[in-house]
Amino acid sequence: MKHSKLTSFRGLPVSVLLIVGPALAADPPPIGNPAGMAPDTPGVYEAHPQLQHPNTADLLFAREAALGAMAEVNAGKLAARKAQNPAIKDFANRMVSDHTNANGRLAALEKGDRMNVPDQLDKDHKVMMDQLGKLDGRDFDVAYIRGQVTDHQKTAQLYEWIIDNGQDPRLTSYAMETLPAVMRHLEMARALQAQLTGSAP
């Protein structure tokens, strides 16, 4: 540990190293919870959180929203090619358009905030895409629209959750602005599922 600290000062004059040397040799006092420590405890107020540092809720929302949005676009493009029902094709094209637009707005918010948003689908969404790719005709239409109902239900819950628990006001504003469109997509998917299967979920 001490060696790594010294290597970070390479290039400084020897006189400066001699001055800071004793300070580096001594380990800093541990920093605990200031609420349970005396006001004059050394090091209590040395750490300050960054104003725009994302919290756990923001990080989780950014990851799940990005994955879901990518899956919507990919599945929509697949359905636009493979769907047998014209209404399903129209719905799929709208999903591609709407979610591509929403993805761009979300990416702009996440850029530079160290949220480590994934740029490719996770295992679960890849499996879903593989399963859809093996289907054709009405079987594909039913499987796709059922998945859309489930996915939009989950997305609506995710957006409602970040509205209540998010720290970054930009993300909560984005969720509030986008949630109505998610609910419209959900109602459209439910209506199409009812037409295809004769019953609502």
CYANA upper distance limits for C-alpha pairs under 8 A (distance plus 0.5 A):
  1 MET  CA      5 LYS  CA      7.04
  2 LYS  CA      6 LEU  CA      6.87
  2 LYS  CA     24 LEU  CA      7.75
  2 LYS  CA     25 ALA  CA      7.50
  3 HIS  CA      7 THR  CA      6.77
  4 SER  CA      8 SER  CA      7.09
  5 LYS  CA      9 PHE  CA      7.86
  5 LYS  CA     24 LEU  CA      7.79
  6 LEU  CA     10 ARG  CA      7.77
  6 LEU  CA     24 LEU  CA      8.30
  9 PHE  CA     17 LEU  CA      8.27
 12 LEU  CA     16 VAL  CA      7.03
 12 LEU  CA     17 LEU  CA      7.32
 13 PRO  CA     17 LEU  CA      7.02
 14 VAL  CA     18 LEU  CA      6.68
 15 SER  CA     19 ILE  CA      6.95
 16 VAL  CA     20 VAL  CA      6.82
 17 LEU  CA     21 GLY  CA      6.07
 18 LEU  CA     22 PRO  CA      8.09
 19 ILE  CA     23 ALA  CA      8.48
 20 VAL  CA     24 LEU  CA      6.82
 21 GLY  CA     25 ALA  CA      6.73
 22 PRO  CA     26 ALA  CA      7.17
 28 PRO  CA     43 GLY  CA      8.26
 29 PRO  CA     42 PRO  CA      7.05
 29 PRO  CA     43 GLY  CA      6.76
 30 PRO  CA     43 GLY  CA      7.59
 31 ILE  CA     43 GLY  CA      6.29
 31 ILE  CA     44 VAL  CA      5.99
 32 GLY  CA     36 GLY  CA      8.48
 32 GLY  CA     37 MET  CA      8.06
 32 GLY  CA     44 VAL  CA      7.26
 33 ASN  CA     37 MET  CA      7.27
 33 ASN  CA     44 VAL  CA      8.14
 34 PRO  CA     38 ALA  CA      8.03
 34 PRO  CA     39 PRO  CA      8.11
 34 PRO  CA     44 VAL  CA      6.31
 34 PRO  CA     45 TYR  CA      8.02
 37 MET  CA     41 THR  CA      7.15
 37 MET  CA     44 VAL  CA      8.42
 39 PRO  CA     44 VAL  CA      8.24
 40 ASP  CA     44 VAL  CA      8.46
 43 GLY  CA     47 ALA  CA      8.42
 49 PRO  CA     53 HIS  CA      7.65
 52 GLN  CA    113 ASP  CA      7.95
 52 GLN  CA    168 ASP  CA      7.76
 53 HIS  CA    113 ASP  CA      7.63
 54 PRO  CA     58 ASP  CA      6.11
 54 PRO  CA     59 LEU  CA      6.74
 54 PRO  CA    113 ASP  CA      7.78
 54 PRO  CA    114 ARG  CA      8.49
 54 PRO  CA    115 MET  CA      7.62
 54 PRO  CA    167 GLN  CA      7.74
 54 PRO  CA    168 ASP  CA      7.35
 55 ASN  CA     59 LEU  CA      6.73
 55 ASN  CA    166 GLY  CA      8.40
 55 ASN  CA    167 GLN  CA      7.15
 56 THR  CA     60 LEU  CA      6.63
 57 ALA  CA     61 PHE  CA      6.58
 57 ALA  CA    162 ILE  CA      7.32
 57 ALA  CA    165 ASN  CA      7.01
 57 ALA  CA    166 GLY  CA      6.21
 57 ALA  CA    167 GLN  CA      7.96
 58 ASP  CA     62 ALA  CA      6.54
 58 ASP  CA    162 ILE  CA      7.79
 58 ASP  CA    166 GLY  CA      6.15
 58 ASP  CA    167 GLN  CA      7.09
 58 ASP  CA    168 ASP  CA      7.32
 58 ASP  CA    171 LEU  CA      7.91
 59 LEU  CA     63 ARG  CA      6.73
 59 LEU  CA    115 MET  CA      6.31
 60 LEU  CA     64 GLU  CA      6.59
 61 PHE  CA     65 ALA  CA      6.17
 61 PHE  CA    158 LEU  CA      7.59
 61 PHE  CA    159 TYR  CA      8.38
 61 PHE  CA    162 ILE  CA      7.15
 62 ALA  CA     66 ALA  CA      6.48
 62 ALA  CA    110 GLU  CA      7.86
 62 ALA  CA    115 MET  CA      7.55
 62 ALA  CA    117 VAL  CA      6.91
 63 ARG  CA     67 LEU  CA      6.72
 63 ARG  CA    115 MET  CA      8.35
 63 ARG  CA    116 ASN  CA      8.26
 63 ARG  CA    117 VAL  CA      5.76
 63 ARG  CA    118 PRO  CA      7.02
 64 GLU  CA     68 GLY  CA      6.51
 65 ALA  CA     69 ALA  CA      6.49
 65 ALA  CA    155 THR  CA      7.96
 65 ALA  CA    158 LEU  CA      8.35
 66 ALA  CA     70 MET  CA      6.66
 66 ALA  CA    103 ASN  CA      7.60
 66 ALA  CA    106 LEU  CA      8.25
 66 ALA  CA    117 VAL  CA      7.35
 66 ALA  CA    118 PRO  CA      7.56
 67 LEU  CA     71 ALA  CA      6.68
 67 LEU  CA    118 PRO  CA      7.54
 67 LEU  CA    120 GLN  CA      7.98
 67 LEU  CA    121 LEU  CA      6.51
 67 LEU  CA    122 ASP  CA      7.71
 68 GLY  CA     72 GLU  CA      6.68
 68 GLY  CA    151 ASP  CA      8.21
 68 GLY  CA    155 THR  CA      7.94
 69 ALA  CA     73 VAL  CA      6.89
 69 ALA  CA     99 HIS  CA      6.52
 69 ALA  CA    100 THR  CA      8.24
 69 ALA  CA    102 ALA  CA      8.43
 69 ALA  CA    103 ASN  CA      6.84
 70 MET  CA     74 ASN  CA      6.69
 70 MET  CA    103 ASN  CA      8.26
 70 MET  CA    120 GLN  CA      8.11
 70 MET  CA    121 LEU  CA      7.44
 71 ALA  CA     75 ALA  CA      6.38
 71 ALA  CA    121 LEU  CA      7.40
 71 ALA  CA    125 HIS  CA      6.96
 72 GLU  CA     76 GLY  CA      6.32
 72 GLU  CA     95 MET  CA      7.07
 72 GLU  CA     96 VAL  CA      7.42
 72 GLU  CA     99 HIS  CA      7.32
 73 VAL  CA     77 LYS  CA      6.67
 73 VAL  CA     95 MET  CA      6.98
 73 VAL  CA     96 VAL  CA      5.16
 73 VAL  CA     97 SER  CA      8.49
 73 VAL  CA     99 HIS  CA      6.78
 73 VAL  CA    100 THR  CA      7.16
 74 ASN  CA     78 LEU  CA      6.83
 74 ASN  CA     96 VAL  CA      8.21
 74 ASN  CA    129 MET  CA      8.50
 75 ALA  CA     79 ALA  CA      6.58
 75 ALA  CA     92 ALA  CA      8.29
 75 ALA  CA    129 MET  CA      7.23
 75 ALA  CA    144 TYR  CA      8.36
 76 GLY  CA     80 ALA  CA      6.51
 76 GLY  CA     92 ALA  CA      4.91
 76 GLY  CA     93 ASN  CA      6.72
 76 GLY  CA     95 MET  CA      6.34
 76 GLY  CA     96 VAL  CA      5.92
 77 LYS  CA     81 ARG  CA      7.10
 77 LYS  CA     92 ALA  CA      7.32
 77 LYS  CA     93 ASN  CA      7.54
 77 LYS  CA     96 VAL  CA      7.03
 78 LEU  CA     82 LYS  CA      6.64
 78 LEU  CA    133 GLY  CA      8.20
 79 ALA  CA     83 ALA  CA      5.51
 79 ALA  CA     88 ILE  CA      7.93
 79 ALA  CA     89 LYS  CA      6.75
 79 ALA  CA     92 ALA  CA      6.32
 79 ALA  CA    141 ASP  CA      8.27
 79 ALA  CA    144 TYR  CA      7.84
 80 ALA  CA     88 ILE  CA      8.25
 80 ALA  CA     89 LYS  CA      5.27
 80 ALA  CA     90 ASP  CA      7.95
 80 ALA  CA     92 ALA  CA      6.01
 80 ALA  CA     93 ASN  CA      6.51
 81 ARG  CA     89 LYS  CA      8.14
 82 LYS  CA    136 ASP  CA      7.27
 82 LYS  CA    137 GLY  CA      7.87
 82 LYS  CA    140 PHE  CA      8.06
 83 ALA  CA     88 ILE  CA      6.75
 83 ALA  CA     89 LYS  CA      6.27
 83 ALA  CA    136 ASP  CA      8.03
 83 ALA  CA    137 GLY  CA      6.93
 83 ALA  CA    138 ARG  CA      8.19
 83 ALA  CA    140 PHE  CA      7.09
 83 ALA  CA    141 ASP  CA      6.11
 84 GLN  CA     88 ILE  CA      8.00
 84 GLN  CA     89 LYS  CA      8.08
 84 GLN  CA    137 GLY  CA      5.75
 84 GLN  CA    138 ARG  CA      6.89
 84 GLN  CA    141 ASP  CA      7.20
 85 ASN  CA     89 LYS  CA      7.02
 85 ASN  CA    138 ARG  CA      8.13
 85 ASN  CA    141 ASP  CA      7.49
 86 PRO  CA     90 ASP  CA      6.74
 87 ALA  CA     91 PHE  CA      6.65
 87 ALA  CA    192 LEU  CA      8.20
 88 ILE  CA     92 ALA  CA      6.53
 88 ILE  CA    141 ASP  CA      7.33
 88 ILE  CA    145 ILE  CA      8.17
 88 ILE  CA    192 LEU  CA      7.92
 89 LYS  CA     93 ASN  CA      6.69
 90 ASP  CA     94 ARG  CA      6.80
 91 PHE  CA     95 MET  CA      6.75
 91 PHE  CA    188 MET  CA      8.41
 92 ALA  CA     96 VAL  CA      6.86
 93 ASN  CA     97 SER  CA      6.80
 94 ARG  CA     98 ASP  CA      6.39
 95 MET  CA     99 HIS  CA      6.21
 95 MET  CA    185 HIS  CA      8.49
 96 VAL  CA    100 THR  CA      6.32
 97 SER  CA    101 ASN  CA      6.87
 98 ASP  CA    102 ALA  CA      6.75
 99 HIS  CA    103 ASN  CA      6.27
100 THR  CA    104 GLY  CA      6.82
101 ASN  CA    105 ARG  CA      7.11
102 ALA  CA    106 LEU  CA      6.70
102 ALA  CA    178 THR  CA      8.07
103 ASN  CA    107 ALA  CA      6.48
104 GLY  CA    108 ALA  CA      6.75
105 ARG  CA    109 LEU  CA      7.08
106 LEU  CA    110 GLU  CA      6.81
106 LEU  CA    174 TYR  CA      7.95
107 ALA  CA    111 LYS  CA      6.48
109 LEU  CA    113 ASP  CA      8.43
109 LEU  CA    170 ARG  CA      7.57
109 LEU  CA    171 LEU  CA      7.78
110 GLU  CA    114 ARG  CA      8.04
110 GLU  CA    115 MET  CA      6.93
110 GLU  CA    117 VAL  CA      8.09
111 LYS  CA    115 MET  CA      8.47
121 LEU  CA    125 HIS  CA      6.43
121 LEU  CA    126 LYS  CA      6.65
122 ASP  CA    126 LYS  CA      6.74
123 LYS  CA    127 VAL  CA      6.70
124 ASP  CA    128 MET  CA      6.84
125 HIS  CA    129 MET  CA      6.72
126 LYS  CA    130 ASP  CA      6.66
127 VAL  CA    131 GLN  CA      6.69
128 MET  CA    132 LEU  CA      6.77
129 MET  CA    133 GLY  CA      6.57
130 ASP  CA    134 LYS  CA      7.10
131 GLN  CA    135 LEU  CA      7.54
132 LEU  CA    140 PHE  CA      6.95
132 LEU  CA    143 ALA  CA      7.64
132 LEU  CA    144 TYR  CA      7.48
135 LEU  CA    139 ASP  CA      6.61
135 LEU  CA    140 PHE  CA      5.39
136 ASP  CA    140 PHE  CA      5.31
136 ASP  CA    141 ASP  CA      8.25
137 GLY  CA    141 ASP  CA      7.01
138 ARG  CA    142 VAL  CA      6.62
139 ASP  CA    143 ALA  CA      6.64
140 PHE  CA    144 TYR  CA      6.41
141 ASP  CA    145 ILE  CA      6.65
142 VAL  CA    146 ARG  CA      6.53
142 VAL  CA    193 GLN  CA      7.47
142 VAL  CA    196 LEU  CA      7.19
142 VAL  CA    197 THR  CA      8.04
143 ALA  CA    147 GLY  CA      6.64
144 TYR  CA    148 GLN  CA      6.75
145 ILE  CA    149 VAL  CA      6.82
145 ILE  CA    189 ALA  CA      6.54
145 ILE  CA    190 ARG  CA      8.45
145 ILE  CA    192 LEU  CA      7.60
145 ILE  CA    193 GLN  CA      6.52
146 ARG  CA    150 THR  CA      6.92
146 ARG  CA    189 ALA  CA      8.20
146 ARG  CA    193 GLN  CA      7.05
147 GLY  CA    151 ASP  CA      6.42
148 GLN  CA    152 HIS  CA      6.44
148 GLN  CA    186 LEU  CA      7.93
148 GLN  CA    189 ALA  CA      6.72
149 VAL  CA    153 GLN  CA      6.69
149 VAL  CA    186 LEU  CA      6.30
149 VAL  CA    189 ALA  CA      6.02
149 VAL  CA    190 ARG  CA      6.58
150 THR  CA    154 LYS  CA      6.86
151 ASP  CA    155 THR  CA      6.60
152 HIS  CA    156 ALA  CA      6.47
152 HIS  CA    182 VAL  CA      6.95
152 HIS  CA    183 MET  CA      7.96
152 HIS  CA    185 HIS  CA      7.62
152 HIS  CA    186 LEU  CA      5.94
153 GLN  CA    157 GLN  CA      6.86
153 GLN  CA    186 LEU  CA      7.31
154 LYS  CA    158 LEU  CA      6.64
155 THR  CA    159 TYR  CA      6.67
155 THR  CA    182 VAL  CA      7.80
156 ALA  CA    160 GLU  CA      6.64
156 ALA  CA    179 LEU  CA      6.95
156 ALA  CA    182 VAL  CA      6.83
156 ALA  CA    183 MET  CA      7.29
157 GLN  CA    161 TRP  CA      6.55
158 LEU  CA    162 ILE  CA      6.88
159 TYR  CA    163 ILE  CA      6.73
159 TYR  CA    175 ALA  CA      5.89
159 TYR  CA    176 MET  CA      7.99
159 TYR  CA    179 LEU  CA      6.94
160 GLU  CA    164 ASP  CA      7.08
160 GLU  CA    175 ALA  CA      8.05
160 GLU  CA    176 MET  CA      8.49
160 GLU  CA    179 LEU  CA      8.22
161 TRP  CA    165 ASN  CA      6.55
161 TRP  CA    166 GLY  CA      8.37
162 ILE  CA    166 GLY  CA      5.21
162 ILE  CA    171 LEU  CA      8.35
162 ILE  CA    172 THR  CA      6.71
162 ILE  CA    175 ALA  CA      7.76
163 ILE  CA    172 THR  CA      5.42
163 ILE  CA    173 SER  CA      8.22
163 ILE  CA    175 ALA  CA      6.98
163 ILE  CA    176 MET  CA      7.25
166 GLY  CA    171 LEU  CA      7.67
166 GLY  CA    172 THR  CA      6.55
167 GLN  CA    172 THR  CA      8.23
168 ASP  CA    172 THR  CA      7.07
169 PRO  CA    173 SER  CA      6.45
170 ARG  CA    174 TYR  CA      6.60
171 LEU  CA    175 ALA  CA      6.65
172 THR  CA    176 MET  CA      6.64
173 SER  CA    177 GLU  CA      6.61
174 TYR  CA    178 THR  CA      6.53
175 ALA  CA    179 LEU  CA      6.24
176 MET  CA    180 PRO  CA      8.12
178 THR  CA    182 VAL  CA      7.00
179 LEU  CA    183 MET  CA      6.75
180 PRO  CA    184 ARG  CA      6.78
181 ALA  CA    185 HIS  CA      6.70
182 VAL  CA    186 LEU  CA      6.72
183 MET  CA    187 GLU  CA      6.78
184 ARG  CA    188 MET  CA      6.72
185 HIS  CA    189 ALA  CA      6.61
186 LEU  CA    190 ARG  CA      6.65
187 GLU  CA    191 ALA  CA      6.67
188 MET  CA    192 LEU  CA      6.75
189 ALA  CA    193 GLN  CA      6.58
190 ARG  CA    194 ALA  CA      6.68
190 ARG  CA    200 ALA  CA      6.85
190 ARG  CA    201 PRO  CA      7.58
191 ALA  CA    195 GLN  CA      6.84
191 ALA  CA    200 ALA  CA      7.88
192 LEU  CA    196 LEU  CA      6.73
193 GLN  CA    197 THR  CA      6.44
193 GLN  CA    198 GLY  CA      8.11
193 GLN  CA    199 SER  CA      7.79
193 GLN  CA    200 ALA  CA      7.02
193 GLN  CA    201 PRO  CA      8.20
194 ALA  CA    198 GLY  CA      5.38
194 ALA  CA    199 SER  CA      5.10
194 ALA  CA    200 ALA  CA      5.26
194 ALA  CA    201 PRO  CA      8.19
195 GLN  CA    199 SER  CA      7.94
